[in-house]
Amino acid sequence: MHRIWLYITLILGGIVAACSNDVASVHEDKGQSDIIDIIEITDDSSTAIIKSSSSFFRTNKTNILFSNKVEISSSSTKISSSLNNESSSSSEPTAQSSSQKKESSSSQAPPSSSSTSIPKSSASLQFYDCSKYDCITMDYLNSEVSYGELLDKRDNKVYRTIFISNHVWTAQNMNFIIATDPASSWCYGNKSGNCDNYGRLYTWEAAQKACPEGWHLPTVEDWKELLEEHSCNIEQLDDGTWVYDCAGNKLKSSDSWSDNVQKENALGFSVTGAGILFDKSTVALNEATFFWSAKDSLSLYAYAALFQDNESAVLLGLTEKKNGYSVRCIKGKAE
């Protein structure tokens, strides 16, 4: 089977798990910033998520490469197989496990002078006029999930947002050009159409500036919270990389991937196969996506989450800061 193997630099070492048992509620603070306008839509309905029984990651992981030289060890340490029970034990009534229920994208409905009720799906609804604003494509979203909207006033781009795993995330990859350093981010293949579809690829330094005011680059803890809640099993490899089985198919978009493996995308997180920039070349379009976290290690490396085609699991480990990866943002300040 043909695949493009990814080569990303990995430092051996453990990742300290930092997931709190206390669930922080999300607050909509409209006075938080004069740079951001966000409209959220409430969907009171819930749909049971179909559990995935497939697992491409067993004890033998010799087919996964996370570095340019070092192959991931075939031995691993199993951490948990009862995530779904633990993730639904919160005392907060609004933070139900997304492995059991579909999350509502917001706790507030948008202001409206219309007396008509809001339909169940908001994927086709737009509260910003796309003839005046630069709306990010909705081709890869789940049409049955309710999304909010974020207007980034820095460049008038409009992104869809979703409430998932106790946070409001952007449901689309950022496509903001860093004005002070435009050479620190790229469109895949230098084609602007790929930026329109998949967002830009940022170095880690540039990723620190990609999110608008009032939003932040996800921390390692943010990524762990998301991936743990939607995993069926967690393993930590000997080199410190974390493996979250089943999370990939639950969070990936149904389209934009080269394989024929069915993705649920029931939660509407809609990860696309955006590709990466490695060694000054863009590779793996429709086959892989890395997302930066805010946490670095030493001077050359930072943590990133890896989604791949043909793989149900998501990996979280260290990689070189100079590589070009995708960015999602979370509302509010990092905790």
C-alpha angles and dihedrals in degrees: 000000000000117000136157106232116217121231114200126157113254128193115211110241144097129276113226111232110232108175116142122217089216113087115218114217119231116242124199106220107183092182092056097101139359089213097066133060115187128180119192128194125211119225111186093185123095132199126201114246117232109236115234114227094186119105122179092181116076128150090294112071100159092127094063119086119189098169141044093247111010124074115213112259116257091225121083142171118238110226106178143350099178101066096131092059093048097044093057096052097088119128091220109099093208096056104074118166111268089214086070104029135026110248121238111239094228147005094225135058119224120258111264137168091206119102093208117108122249112257121237094251121055098174089104095039119099124187093181117067106245090205087066100031133047102248117197113237116271094200094112100043126105106257091208096056124088113236135187125218133240122198111203102205092195090079104358094249118152120215131186117239133201136195108231134150093003096306140086106241131182107253091209134054118263118259102185121136114222100231094200092052111018091166091065094077134043146192112238108267088359088279116137091209089067090054088052091052104034108015127239129309111235136193112236091255091052091046088065088068100038097088119077125240111290092032133080142204106260116262122226086257090054091053092046092051091052096044097042093053092055100038127101093203137006128211133178115210123221090257091057099257115139120224120202110194120211094007094102098062091045094053104034122095118252091238137040095057125109097219128079096231110127115244120204100206084176090147094052096235088132106196108193129203093256097161125220141253112240128168090354092304131100114231142166100037108180089008107072145009130192122196121202123233124204094244121096134183123216113329104302107039141064138173121265138172118235125209118184138184115250089025127098094192130080121217125212117194149116125300139165116286093221093067120100116244139161126266134218122181136216125213117249133014123319111264 
